Each structure stands twice: as C-alpha cells, then as structure tokens.
Amino acid sequence: MRIFKKILLGVLLFLLIFAGYLFIGEPPPAKEITWGVNFSQKHTENLGLNWRETYLALLDDLGVRNIKLITHWDLIE
C-alpha cells in the first residue's frame, strides 16, 4: 500500500507541475500584429446609417486599410 501511495503522489505531482506549465507559463510574444476593423452592412442599417456612405467614410476619412467584411446569410439569399 505504501508503494501505491508513492506512485500516486508522484503522478499527481507530475500532473500538477505539467498543468502549471501549461496554464501559468508565458505565451510566446506576437511577431506581427495587423490591426483592422470589422464592417457589417446589417449593423450599420440597424443604426440608421447608409451602409455605402459609412463604408466609404471608413476608407476615405479614417484611412482604414484592413477591413473584415461580415456577410449575413439573410442578406445573401
């Protein structure tokens, strides 16, 4: 019974150290971050804005170059 307790304690200690490494360890630093904006035609219409004017304002006035376009299935059908 004593050997079983030592083995169980060793396994639990190993799992605790391994979990600590996974959850407490430092993530690698990000190499290149590309910032951008999301654009949703449906969301701009729900806000009472013209989606074309809003999209052009993002491009021209704000100078945004990285845009993630969101497509809603009910607008595609």
Secondary structure by P-SEA (a helix, b strand, c coil): caaaaaaaaaaaaaaaaaaaaacccccccccbbbbbbbbbaaaaaaacccaaaaaaaaaccccccbbbbbbbccccc
